[in-house]
Amino acid sequence: RESGLAHYLYVPGLDPKTARTVSTVSIKPGEPGPLVSSLVGESDAPGTKGLGREYRVVDGLSRLDIAVTVDKEKIGDKEGVHIAFPFAVPGGTPRVDIGWGFVRPEADQIAGACRDFFCARDSVDISNGAFGLTWTSSDAPLVEIGAITDETPRQGERRGWLQKLAPSTRLFSYVMNNYWHTNYKADQEGPVTLRYTLSPHHGSDTAAAKRLGLEASPPLLHVAADPASPVPRFPLTVRSESLAATSLRPSTDRKAWILRLLNASGNPAPLLLAGLACDQGRVFLSDLSESEGRRVSAPPDVPAFGIVTLRINK
């Protein structure tokens, strides 16, 4: 049974019932604060030369960052590594971020679709209407819901795929295995660090989940703390809470910025903008060609899970 966040599970072979976990755990202080505080756990772990886990909070951010470092042994036999996250969200519904939308396991799947594991673009959100949390995995996109994948042979000496997925709020990060016969070596030796972020929230809002996932994916950026030289700010602010910025880059002609926004909610949302570029009339609708379309003046609606591209002239 999983006994905490980022619980290490090692399956020697194909049967998840044989899963083993850590031993000889020691906990010590990590970062002392006041900006960053952390606890570091070190332990022996099957299939590894050692396992390290750091649980970190950053002042001003309502989230928990977890880094799991697995120093993997060279093992050629069949094996699997999973990191468990058992969440207490009664009646919670998981929603897997697939990039331009969310999938509810089982509810949004057709017959024959894979239910043993999912590929999360940035995150998985689990909410029950009153509260929930967004789980982000920056380095290991495969996630199992409810239970570890069972690879034991059944049908014609092959594994059996799940036909139905029971409701669950337990997540497992599917870190690595050597089950699948492909054209790379069967062992995975050496240290690897896996980063996870947990962001609690009220309500059930896919737009908030999308923003939390996007915020947690890139590393924190540091800037010089000099009051005499304030940090330059982008001349445009998006005030629509349902819209999430998925990319911002210079245009090919270097005369503008290209901003792509996703309405990550299930309802139409107005494109509410503010800032110097908006005041000066330098914001235009655009497309993949980066052309200068209609100037944005009145806020147009962005359809549910729709995409809008803006050109902000310099």
C-alpha positions in Angstrom: 0.0 0.0 0.0 1.2 3.5 -0.8 2.2 5.4 2.3 2.8 8.9 1.2 3.5 11.4 -1.7 6.1 10.2 -4.1 6.2 6.7 -2.7 8.7 4.5 -4.6 7.5 1.2 -6.0 9.7 -1.3 -7.9 8.3 -4.3 -9.7 10.9 -7.1 -10.2 9.4 -8.9 -13.2 5.9 -8.4 -14.6 3.4 -8.8 -11.7 2.6 -5.6 -9.8 1.6 -7.8 -6.8 5.4 -8.3 -6.2 6.1 -4.6 -5.9 8.8 -3.7 -3.4 9.5 -0.3 -1.8 12.2 1.5 0.2 14.1 0.8 3.4 16.5 2.5 5.8 15.0 6.0 5.3 16.7 9.1 6.7 15.3 12.6 6.7 17.3 15.8 7.0 16.8 19.5 6.4 17.5 20.8 2.9 17.1 24.4 1.9 16.8 26.6 5.1 14.6 29.4 3.7 13.3 32.0 4.0 12.7 32.0 0.2 13.0 28.2 -0.3 12.5 25.5 2.4 12.8 21.8 1.9 13.2 18.4 3.5 15.4 15.7 1.9 14.8 12.0 2.3 17.4 9.4 1.4 16.8 5.7 1.4 17.8 2.3 0.0 15.5 1.2 -2.8 15.3 -2.0 -4.8 16.7 -1.7 -8.3 18.8 1.3 -7.5 22.1 2.4 -5.9 20.1 4.8 -3.8 17.0 7.0 -3.8 16.6 10.7 -2.9 13.5 12.7 -2.5 13.3 16.4 -1.8 10.0 18.1 -0.8 10.2 21.9 -1.3 8.0 24.9 -0.8 8.7 28.4 -2.2 7.5 31.5 -0.4 4.7 33.1 -2.3 3.7 30.0 -4.3 0.8 27.8 -3.3 2.3 24.5 -4.3 4.6 21.7 -3.3 7.6 20.8 -5.5 8.9 17.2 -5.2 12.2 16.0 -6.8 12.8 12.3 -6.9 16.3 11.2 -7.8 16.7 7.5 -8.8 20.2 6.2 -9.2 19.2 3.2 -11.3 21.2 -0.1 -11.3 22.0 -1.8 -14.5 19.4 -4.6 -14.7 18.6 -6.5 -17.9 15.7 -8.6 -16.4 12.1 -7.4 -16.7 11.3 -4.6 -14.3 9.2 -1.5 -13.7 9.6 1.7 -11.6 6.6 3.6 -10.4 6.1 6.7 -8.2 2.8 6.7 -6.3 0.7 9.8 -5.4 -2.4 8.7 -3.4 -4.6 11.7 -3.1 -7.6 12.2 -0.8 -10.1 13.9 -3.0 -13.5 12.2 -2.2 -15.5 11.7 -5.4 -12.8 13.4 -7.4 -12.7 13.2 -11.2 -9.3 12.9 -12.9 -8.8 15.0 -16.0 -5.6 14.4 -18.1 -4.2 17.4 -19.9 -3.6 16.4 -23.5 -2.4 19.7 -24.8 -5.4 21.4 -26.3 -8.0 19.9 -24.0 -8.6 17.4 -21.1 -9.6 13.7 -21.1 -11.6 12.1 -18.4 -10.3 8.5 -18.2 -13.0 6.0 -19.1 -15.8 8.7 -19.5 -14.2 10.2 -22.6 -12.7 7.0 -24.1 -14.0 4.7 -26.8 -13.9 0.9 -26.8 -10.4 -0.4 -27.4 -8.6 2.8 -26.1 -5.7 2.3 -23.8 -6.7 2.5 -20.1 -3.5 1.0 -18.5 -1.7 4.4 -18.8 -2.1 7.9 -20.2 0.3 10.5 -21.6 -0.2 13.9 -19.8 1.0 16.9 -21.7 1.6 18.9 -18.5 -0.6 17.7 -15.8 -3.5 15.7 -14.3 -6.2 17.5 -12.4 -8.3 15.8 -9.7 -11.3 17.8 -8.5 -14.7 17.0 -6.8 -16.4 20.4 -7.4 -15.5 21.8 -4.0 -11.8 21.4 -4.1 -9.0 19.5 -5.9 -5.4 19.7 -7.0 -3.3 19.8 -10.1 -0.4 17.3 -10.4 2.3 18.2 -12.8 5.1 15.8 -14.0 7.9 17.7 -15.8 10.0 14.7 -16.8 7.8 11.5 -16.9 4.7 12.0 -19.0 3.1 8.5 -18.5 0.7 8.2 -15.7 -1.4 5.3 -14.4 -4.7 5.8 -12.6 -5.9 3.6 -9.8 -3.3 0.8 -10.1 0.1 -0.2 -11.5 0.0 -1.6 -15.0 -0.1 -5.4 -15.0 2.2 -7.0 -17.6 1.7 -10.6 -16.6 0.9 -12.9 -19.6 -2.8 -14.0 -19.9 -4.2 -14.2 -23.4 -2.2 -16.4 -25.7 1.0 -15.8 -23.6 0.5 -12.0 -23.9 -0.6 -9.5 -21.4 -4.2 -8.5 -21.1 -5.2 -4.8 -21.6 -7.7 -3.2 -19.2 -11.2 -3.1 -20.7 -12.7 -0.8 -18.0 -11.1 1.7 -15.6 -12.6 2.0 -12.1 -12.9 5.5 -10.6 -9.9 6.4 -8.5 -7.9 9.4 -7.2 -4.6 7.5 -7.0 -2.0 8.4 -9.5 1.2 6.5 -10.4 4.0 8.1 -12.4 5.2 5.4 -14.8 8.9 6.2 -14.7 10.6 3.4 -16.6 10.4 -0.3 -17.6 12.1 -2.7 -20.0 8.9 -4.7 -20.9 8.5 -3.5 -24.5 10.5 -5.1 -27.3 12.0 -2.2 -29.2 15.4 -1.2 -30.7 17.1 0.1 -27.6 19.0 -1.6 -24.8 17.1 -3.3 -22.0 18.8 -1.6 -19.0 18.5 1.9 -17.7 21.6 2.6 -15.6 22.5 5.8 -13.9 20.9 8.8 -12.0 17.8 10.5 -13.2 15.8 13.3 -11.4 12.1 13.4 -11.8 10.2 16.7 -10.9 6.6 16.9 -9.7 4.5 19.7 -8.6 1.2 19.6 -6.5 -1.0 22.7 -6.6 -4.2 22.6 -4.5 -7.2 24.7 -5.5 -10.9 25.4 -4.9 -13.6 24.3 -7.2 -13.3 22.4 -10.4 -11.9 24.6 -13.2 -10.0 23.2 -16.2 -8.7 26.7 -17.0 -7.1 27.0 -13.6 -5.7 23.5 -13.9 -4.2 24.4 -17.3 -2.5 27.5 -15.9 -1.1 25.7 -12.9 0.3 23.0 -15.2 1.9 25.6 -17.5 3.3 27.5 -14.5 4.9 24.5 -13.0 6.5 23.1 -16.1 9.3 25.7 -16.8 11.9 26.4 -14.1 11.8 29.5 -12.0 13.5 32.5 -13.7 15.9 34.7 -11.6 16.3 38.4 -12.2 18.5 41.0 -10.6 16.9 42.6 -7.5 17.8 46.2 -8.2 15.2 48.8 -7.3 17.0 51.3 -9.5 16.5 49.0 -12.6 13.0 47.5 -12.4 12.4 44.3 -14.3 11.1 45.0 -17.9 7.5 44.0 -18.3 5.7 42.7 -21.4 3.5 45.5 -22.8 0.4 43.3 -22.8 -1.6 41.7 -20.0 -4.3 39.0 -20.6 -7.1 39.5 -18.0 -9.4 36.7 -19.1 -9.0 34.0 -16.4 -10.1 31.3 -18.8 -7.3 32.0 -21.3 -3.8 30.5 -20.8 -0.8 31.5 -22.8 0.7 28.5 -24.5 3.5 30.2 -26.4 5.1 33.6 -26.8 7.9 34.2 -29.3 9.3 36.8 -31.7 7.8 36.9 -35.2 9.9 35.7 -38.1 10.4 39.3 -39.3 11.4 40.4 -35.8 9.0 43.2 -35.9 6.4 41.8 -33.5 5.6 39.2 -30.8 3.4 36.2 -31.6 1.2 35.2 -28.6 -1.0 32.1 -28.7 -3.8 31.7 -26.2 -6.0 28.7 -25.3 -9.4 29.0 -23.8 -9.0 26.1 -21.4 -12.6 26.2 -20.1 -15.8 24.6 -21.3 -17.5 27.9 -22.1 -16.8 30.8 -24.5 -14.6 33.5 -22.9 -14.0 37.2 -23.9 -10.5 38.2 -25.0 -9.9 40.9 -22.3 -6.6 42.7 -22.8 -4.8 45.6 -21.1 -1.4 47.3 -21.2 0.6 49.7 -23.3 0.5 47.7 -26.5 -3.3 47.5 -26.3 -3.6 51.3 -25.5 -1.5 52.1 -28.5 -3.4 49.9 -30.9 -0.5 47.5 -31.6 -2.4 44.2 -31.0 -3.9 42.4 -34.0 -5.5 39.0 -34.6 -3.1 36.7 -36.5 -2.6 33.1 -37.7 0.1 30.6 -38.6 1.4 33.0 -41.3 2.0 35.7 -38.6 0.1 38.2 -40.7 -1.5 41.3 -39.3 -5.2 40.8 -39.3 -8.0 42.8 -37.7 -6.9 45.2 -34.9 -8.2 44.0 -31.5 -10.4 46.7 -30.1 -13.7 45.2 -28.8 -13.1 41.9 -26.9 -14.1 39.0 -29.2 -15.2 35.7 -27.7 -12.9 32.7 -27.8 -14.8 29.4 -28.1 -14.6 26.8 -25.5 -11.2 25.1 -25.8 -10.6 27.4 -28.8 -7.2 28.9 -29.8 -6.5 32.5 -30.8 -3.2 33.9 -32.1 -2.2 37.5 -31.6 0.4 39.7 -33.2 1.8 42.4 -31.0 3.8 44.9 -33.0 6.9 46.4 -31.4 
